[in-house]
C-alpha cells in the first residue's frame, strides 16, 4: 500500500496520540471527519495500524527492574527457534523477543518487580528451557531514550 502525505500525517498523529478523536484528527490533516475515518479504517485494514495502546510507567506499576537477556541456543533449526519463541511468549515478564543475526540468537527485554523475581524468571523459566545453551544478562541502570513506534516523515 502506498501512503500519501495525508496518510503519513494520520499515522504520525495517531502514533503520538492514539486517543485523538476522529474530529480532531480530521481537522489536523485538513479533511472532514467521514473521509478521515475511512482513511484510518483503510490503514487499519492494511495492517499499517496494528492497534492502540496505553504507555504505562513500569516502575510506578511495580516493575522497576528491566533486564536484557542474550540467549544462545544449541540448535538453530526452524522448529527449535519456533519452540523457543513459543516458550518465551508464555512468560508475561518477557516484553520483547527479537531473533538476532550473529553470535547471540535472541535478545529479550524482561521486566521484574525486584532482583529476586528476575532471578526466579531466569532460573525457572529461561535457563532450563529446552535447547538453551547460555543466557547472558544485563541489568538496565538508566534509560536515556525510549520511544515507541517509528519515525514517520511527513512531506
Protein Blocks (a to p, Z undefined) as FASTA:
>chain_A
ZZdfklmmmmmmmmmmmmbcfklmmmmnopafklmmmmmmmmmmnomanbdcddddfkln
opabccddddddfblcfklmmmmmmmmmmmmklmbdcddedjblbdcddddfbfklmmmm
mmmmmmmpghiabdcddddfbdfbdcehjddddZZ
